[in-house]
Amino acid sequence: MNDIQNKVVVITGASSGIGKETATLLAAKGAKLVLAARRTSALAALTAQYDTEVIYQQTDVTQLADMQALIELTIAKFGRIDVLFNNAGLMPVSMLRDGKVDEWEAMIDINIKGALYGIKYALPLMEQQKSGHIITTDSVAGHFTGEGLSVYSATKYAMRAVMEGLRVEEVGMGIKSTLISPGHAQTELASRISDPQLRAAVLKSETETGLTATDVANAVMNAIDTPDNVGINEVILRSIDQRDY
């Protein structure tokens, strides 16, 4: 397998949920971590727990300058970047009839543009290295959609297209691309749903039948821990108790 120890891994959305649990698993394997999120207090507390080389930086993935600074910090500290985990995301699902434009724009900015900005700054460095791995958190909502999910699903379908395009464009360059598509998972995303009925329904489903953040983090780690010639391009994972989409 491809040894995780000493790999330089950048994780956005690292302060909680899947990002936090992925960082914890990778730290235990000896990876060198660069953690990014908007909540620096949470990043500082997380960093203090790890017995590995780890740094953090306040980062808003919707800002090009922030993503550029994050990648430049990684290179200045570690001299390379082996994995970029585009994990920052937003899920304020709502009915189209409610016209929540601010929420739609926030999802587009974070779920699509935030990941693209990471690719913009990490990919040229990976091409110079002739190696690298870009991973993006997607969702089963990128494969199916339902009531209240239209715009959220649109952002996740979009990232399927981006990541497949990345795979095709980088053939022969030693660069891997992986899309991680979880079903219901116990993270903080549902707590930001403004519609009280939708919020209650999603939280109920996640609590009763959802994956844990660690379940998803294990899938991320498994994708990283593969031979250099093997790319796990897409992973769909659900709790065995999840029935709907």
Long-range contacts (C-beta under 8 A, 24 or more apart in sequence): 1-225, 1-226, 1-227, 2-224, 2-225, 2-226, 2-227, 2-228, 3-225, 4-29, 4-30, 4-31, 4-221, 4-224, 4-225, 5-29, 5-30, 5-31, 6-30, 6-31, 6-32, 7-31, 7-32, 7-82, 7-83, 7-224, 8-32, 8-34, 8-74, 8-78, 8-80, 8-81, 8-82, 8-83, 9-33, 9-34, 9-82, 9-83, 9-84, 9-85, 9-224, 10-34, 10-36, 10-70, 10-71, 10-74, 10-81, 10-83, 10-84, 10-85, 10-118, 10-122, 11-35, 11-36, 11-85, 11-87, 12-36, 12-37, 12-59, 12-61, 12-70, 12-85, 12-86, 12-87, 12-88, 12-114, 12-118, 13-37, 13-61, 13-87, 13-88, 13-89, 13-137, 14-43, 14-46, 14-56, 14-87, 15-39, 15-42, 15-43, 15-46, 16-42, 16-187, 16-188, 17-185, 17-187, 17-188, 17-189, 17-213, 18-87, 18-137, 18-182, 18-185, 18-187, 18-213, 18-216, 18-217, 18-220, 19-85, 19-87, 19-88, 20-46, 20-213, 21-212, 21-213, 21-214, 21-216, 21-217, 22-85, 22-87, 22-216, 22-217, 22-220, 22-221, 23-50, 23-54, 24-49, 24-50, 24-217, 25-214, 25-217, 25-218, 25-220, 25-221, 26-221, 26-224, 27-51, 27-52, 27-54, 29-221, 32-78, 34-70, 34-73, 34-74, 34-77, 34-78, 36-61, 36-70, 36-88, 37-88, 53-78, 61-86, 61-88, 61-110, 61-113, 61-114, 61-115, 61-117, 61-118, 62-109, 62-110, 62-113, 62-114, 62-117, 63-117, 64-117, 64-120, 67-114, 67-117, 67-118, 67-120, 67-121, 68-121, 70-121, 71-118, 71-121, 71-122, 71-125, 72-121, 75-125, 80-125, 80-129, 81-122, 81-125, 81-126, 81-129, 81-132, 82-131, 82-132, 82-133, 83-132, 83-133, 83-134, 83-135, 83-224, 84-118, 84-119, 84-122, 84-132, 84-133, 84-134, 84-135, 85-135, 85-136, 85-137, 85-220, 86-114, 86-115, 86-118, 86-119, 86-134, 86-135, 86-136, 86-137, 87-135, 87-136, 87-137, 88-114, 88-115, 89-137, 89-189, 90-189, 90-192, 91-152, 91-189, 91-190, 91-192, 91-193, 92-152, 92-192, 92-193, 92-194, 93-148, 93-149, 93-151, 93-152, 93-193, 93-195, 93-198, 93-202, 94-148, 94-151, 94-193, 94-194, 94-195, 94-198, 95-147, 95-148, 95-195, 95-198, 96-150, 96-151, 98-195, 100-194, 103-151, 103-194, 104-151, 107-151, 107-152, 107-155, 108-151, 108-155, 111-152, 111-155, 111-156, 111-158, 111-159, 112-155, 112-158, 112-159, 112-162, 115-159, 115-162, 116-162, 119-162, 119-166, 123-166, 123-170, 123-175, 126-173, 126-175, 127-170, 127-173, 127-175, 129-174, 130-173, 130-174, 131-174, 131-175, 131-228, 132-174, 132-175, 132-176, 133-175, 133-176, 133-177, 133-178, 133-223, 133-224, 134-163, 134-166, 134-175, 134-176, 134-177, 134-178, 135-177, 135-178, 135-179, 135-180, 135-220, 135-223, 135-224, 136-162, 136-163, 136-178, 136-179, 136-180, 137-180, 137-182, 137-216, 138-163, 138-179, 138-180, 138-181, 139-181, 139-182, 139-183, 140-181, 140-182, 140-183, 140-236, 140-238, 140-245, 141-245, 142-179, 142-181, 143-181, 143-236, 143-245, 144-245, 145-245, 146-244, 146-245, 148-195, 148-198, 156-181, 160-234, 163-233, 163-234, 164-233, 167-231, 167-233, 174-228, 176-231, 176-232, 177-231, 177-233, 178-220, 178-223, 178-231, 178-232, 178-233, 178-234, 178-235, 179-233, 179-234, 179-235, 180-216, 180-219, 180-220, 180-223, 180-235, 180-237, 181-234, 181-235, 181-236, 181-237, 182-211, 182-215, 182-216, 182-219, 182-237, 182-238, 183-210, 183-211, 183-236, 183-237, 183-238, 183-239, 183-242, 183-245, 184-209, 184-210, 184-211, 184-238, 184-239, 184-242, 185-210, 185-211, 185-212, 185-213, 185-215, 185-216, 186-210, 186-211, 186-212, 186-213, 187-213, 205-242, 205-244, 208-241, 209-239, 209-241, 209-242, 209-243, 210-239, 210-242, 211-237, 211-238, 211-239, 215-239
